[in-house]
Amino acid sequence: MNTDPRSALAALIAAFERHYEAAAASRGDDDPALESATERLASAFDAYDDALFDAYDVATPLIVFDDDDEDDDDDDDF
């Protein structure tokens, strides 16, 4: 089932707003509300990116990294 890109965009904007509110009220990086809002924001972005691609064959120029990606960066030797 394809998601309407406009609906996915509205959900993404709402997720950004919830993330902002959680960040503003946060008690640090380990705040469960901030972690939840971050996960929901990433999920909403993925849904929007997929909907945009499915409808118009266009992708956003952004990539969502997860904690595993951060761990990989620690292994780089420069």
C-alpha positions as semicolon CSV with decimal commas, in nm:
position;residue;x (nm);y (nm);z (nm)
1;M;0,000;0,000;0,000
2;N;0,144;0,335;-0,102
3;T;0,122;0,630;0,134
4;D;0,016;0,969;0,001
5;P;0,326;1,193;0,003
6;R;0,127;1,491;0,135
7;S;0,003;1,285;0,432
8;A;0,354;1,155;0,494
9;L;0,486;1,513;0,485
10;A;0,227;1,625;0,740
11;A;0,326;1,334;0,965
12;L;0,695;1,427;0,925
13;I;0,630;1,789;1,019
14;A;0,434;1,675;1,325
15;A;0,721;1,442;1,419
16;F;0,967;1,733;1,392
17;E;0,742;1,937;1,625
18;R;0,721;1,653;1,879
19;H;1,097;1,607;1,861
20;Y;1,153;1,979;1,922
21;E;0,920;1,973;2,222
22;A;1,096;1,666;2,364
23;A;1,438;1,825;2,308
24;A;1,332;2,148;2,477
25;A;1,205;1,957;2,780
26;S;1,487;1,701;2,778
27;R;1,691;1,608;3,082
28;G;1,980;1,484;2,868
29;D;2,062;1,240;2,590
30;D;1,923;0,944;2,783
31;D;1,578;1,101;2,827
32;P;1,324;0,833;2,724
33;A;1,085;1,092;2,578
34;L;1,362;1,233;2,359
35;E;1,470;0,885;2,250
36;S;1,111;0,800;2,156
37;A;1,065;1,127;1,967
38;T;1,393;1,066;1,783
39;E;1,283;0,718;1,676
40;R;0,945;0,849;1,562
41;L;1,111;1,130;1,366
42;A;1,340;0,885;1,185
43;S;1,044;0,660;1,110
44;A;0,834;0,949;0,980
45;F;1,121;1,063;0,760
46;D;1,164;0,714;0,614
47;A;0,790;0,696;0,542
48;Y;0,798;1,037;0,370
49;D;1,107;0,949;0,167
50;D;0,948;0,622;0,054
51;A;0,615;0,789;-0,031
52;L;0,788;1,061;-0,230
53;F;0,990;0,806;-0,424
54;D;0,689;0,581;-0,488
55;A;0,475;0,869;-0,614
56;Y;0,728;1,077;-0,806
57;D;1,046;0,870;-0,839
58;V;1,228;1,139;-0,638
59;A;1,435;1,088;-0,324
60;T;1,535;1,337;-0,057
61;P;1,906;1,417;-0,027
62;L;1,911;1,305;0,337
63;I;2,010;0,983;0,513
64;V;1,898;0,870;0,858
65;F;2,179;0,717;1,062
66;D;2,113;0,486;1,353
67;D;2,324;0,399;1,657
68;D;2,495;0,117;1,464
69;D;2,622;0,373;1,213
70;E;2,773;0,581;1,494
71;D;2,953;0,275;1,629
72;D;3,102;0,211;1,285
73;D;3,249;0,562;1,282
74;D;3,437;0,487;1,603
75;D;3,627;0,212;1,423
76;D;3,773;0,443;1,158
77;D;4,144;0,514;1,187
78;F;4,255;0,852;1,057
